[in-house]
């Protein structure tokens, strides 16, 4: 029997592979680019702490929509704040009816609170909106605080349903 010896260590063979040793400059640059791209993707997907300004802006936009809607359709329109979402409701048929396409869920860290001393009426039932926009534009003033962690954005609903957003200084 004849024994054939094979060497599995081809690193010493100068003709093995491409015949080059080490890593080229282009390979290093491609690796750095891929790592930078992955790092930037990870950084931009990490949730930021505190209230995202877009949450308060989104609520402001919905409040303005409710105010405009009340005047356009001639029916009281209100903002309902639920446990984990908010939505617009119209007064139709003797009850508050949800307006389709206005239901907006919010993060469990976020709270929407009526500012102390600025309630429209305290003697309303639980299923009554936090704020009601009058179709004639006679909406009582109200402050809503959007709170997450240490940041608070204040939404002020002025007479006539005008909505203003005050953001904390960053």
C-alpha positions as CSV (number, residue, x, y, z in Angstrom):
1,X,0.0,0.0,0.0
2,X,1.1,3.4,-0.9
3,X,0.6,6.3,1.5
4,X,0.1,9.8,0.1
5,X,0.9,12.6,2.5
6,X,-1.3,15.6,2.2
7,X,-0.5,18.9,3.8
8,X,-3.6,20.8,4.9
9,X,-1.5,23.8,5.7
10,X,-1.4,25.7,2.5
11,X,-0.4,29.0,4.0
12,X,3.2,28.4,3.2
13,X,2.5,27.7,-0.4
14,X,3.2,30.9,-2.4
15,X,0.8,29.8,-5.2
16,X,-2.1,29.2,-2.9
17,X,-5.2,31.4,-3.4
18,X,-4.5,34.8,-5.0
19,X,-1.0,34.8,-4.0
20,X,-1.5,37.8,-1.8
21,X,-1.0,38.1,1.9
22,X,-3.0,40.4,4.2
23,X,-6.0,42.6,3.4
24,X,-6.2,45.2,0.7
25,X,-7.0,48.9,1.3
26,X,-10.3,48.5,-0.6
27,X,-11.4,45.6,1.6
28,X,-10.7,47.6,4.8
29,X,-12.6,50.6,3.4
30,X,-15.6,48.4,2.5
31,X,-15.6,46.9,6.0
32,X,-15.5,50.3,7.7
33,X,-18.3,51.6,5.4
34,X,-20.5,48.6,6.3
35,X,-19.8,49.0,10.0
36,X,-20.6,52.8,9.9
37,X,-23.8,52.1,8.0
38,X,-24.9,49.5,10.5
39,X,-24.0,51.8,13.4
40,X,-26.0,54.7,12.0
41,X,-29.0,52.4,11.4
42,X,-28.9,51.2,15.0
43,X,-28.5,54.8,16.4
44,X,-31.5,56.1,14.5
45,X,-33.8,53.2,15.5
46,X,-33.1,53.5,19.2
47,X,-36.1,55.2,20.8
48,X,-35.4,58.6,22.3
49,X,-36.2,59.3,25.9
50,X,-39.0,61.8,26.6
51,X,-41.8,63.1,24.6
52,X,-41.3,63.1,20.9
53,X,-42.3,66.5,19.6
54,X,-44.3,64.8,16.8
55,X,-46.7,63.3,19.4
56,X,-47.7,66.7,20.6
57,X,-47.8,68.1,17.1
58,X,-50.0,65.1,16.0
59,X,-52.4,65.8,18.9
60,X,-52.4,69.6,18.0
61,X,-53.3,68.7,14.4
62,X,-56.1,66.5,15.6
63,X,-57.5,69.2,17.9
64,X,-57.4,71.7,15.0
65,X,-59.2,69.2,12.8
66,X,-61.9,68.7,15.5
67,X,-62.4,72.5,15.8
68,X,-62.7,72.9,12.1
69,X,-65.0,69.9,11.8
70,X,-67.4,71.2,14.4
71,X,-67.8,74.4,12.4
72,X,-68.1,72.7,9.0
73,X,-70.7,70.1,9.9
74,X,-72.5,72.2,12.5
75,X,-72.3,69.6,15.3
76,X,-70.4,69.6,18.6
77,X,-67.2,67.7,18.1
78,X,-65.0,66.5,21.0
79,X,-61.7,64.9,21.9
80,X,-62.1,61.6,23.7
81,X,-59.0,60.4,25.7
82,X,-59.0,56.7,26.3
83,X,-56.5,54.6,28.3
84,X,-54.0,54.2,25.5
85,X,-55.4,56.4,22.7
86,X,-57.4,59.4,21.7
87,X,-60.0,60.1,19.0
88,X,-62.5,62.6,17.8
89,X,-66.2,62.1,18.4
90,X,-69.3,63.9,17.1
91,X,-72.6,64.4,18.9
92,X,-75.1,62.5,16.8
93,X,-78.4,60.9,17.7
94,X,-78.2,61.9,21.3
95,X,-74.8,60.3,21.9
96,X,-71.1,60.7,21.1
97,X,-70.2,58.8,18.0
98,X,-66.6,58.0,17.0
99,X,-65.3,59.7,13.8
100,X,-63.6,57.1,11.6
101,X,-59.9,57.6,10.9
102,X,-59.2,59.6,14.0
103,X,-58.3,56.9,16.5
104,X,-54.7,57.4,17.5
105,X,-52.8,55.1,19.8
106,X,-50.0,56.5,21.9
107,X,-47.0,55.0,23.8
108,X,-47.7,53.6,27.2
109,X,-45.1,56.1,28.6
110,X,-47.2,59.1,27.4
111,X,-50.0,60.7,29.4
112,X,-52.5,63.4,28.3
113,X,-53.6,65.4,31.3
114,X,-56.0,68.3,31.6
115,X,-54.1,71.1,33.4
116,X,-55.4,71.8,36.9
117,X,-58.1,74.4,37.0
118,X,-58.6,74.4,33.3
119,X,-61.4,71.9,32.9
120,X,-64.5,72.7,30.8
121,X,-66.9,71.1,33.3
122,X,-66.3,68.6,36.1
123,X,-69.9,67.4,36.3
124,X,-69.9,65.6,32.9
125,X,-70.2,61.8,32.6
126,X,-67.1,59.6,32.0
127,X,-68.0,58.9,28.4
128,X,-68.0,62.7,27.7
129,X,-65.1,64.2,25.7
130,X,-62.3,66.1,27.5
131,X,-62.9,69.1,25.3
132,X,-66.0,69.9,23.2
133,X,-65.7,72.2,20.2
134,X,-68.8,74.2,19.7
135,X,-70.1,74.6,16.1
136,X,-70.6,78.3,16.6
137,X,-66.9,78.7,17.8
138,X,-67.7,79.3,21.5
139,X,-65.2,76.8,22.8
140,X,-64.1,77.4,26.4
141,X,-60.4,77.7,27.0
142,X,-58.5,74.5,28.1
143,X,-55.0,73.4,28.7
144,X,-53.8,69.8,28.0
145,X,-50.4,68.6,29.1
146,X,-48.7,65.9,27.1
147,X,-46.3,64.3,29.5
148,X,-43.6,61.6,29.2
149,X,-40.8,61.3,31.7
150,X,-39.6,64.8,32.6
151,X,-40.8,66.6,29.5
152,X,-44.2,68.3,29.2
153,X,-45.7,69.9,26.1
154,X,-48.7,72.2,26.8
155,X,-51.5,72.4,24.3
156,X,-53.7,75.5,25.0
157,X,-57.1,75.6,23.4
158,X,-58.1,79.2,23.4
159,X,-61.5,80.8,22.9
160,X,-63.0,80.0,19.5
161,X,-61.0,76.7,19.4
162,X,-57.6,78.1,18.4
163,X,-54.9,75.5,19.4
164,X,-51.4,76.6,20.4
165,X,-48.4,74.3,21.3
166,X,-45.8,75.2,23.9
167,X,-42.7,73.0,23.9
168,X,-40.1,72.9,26.6
169,X,-36.7,74.4,25.9
170,X,-34.3,71.6,25.0
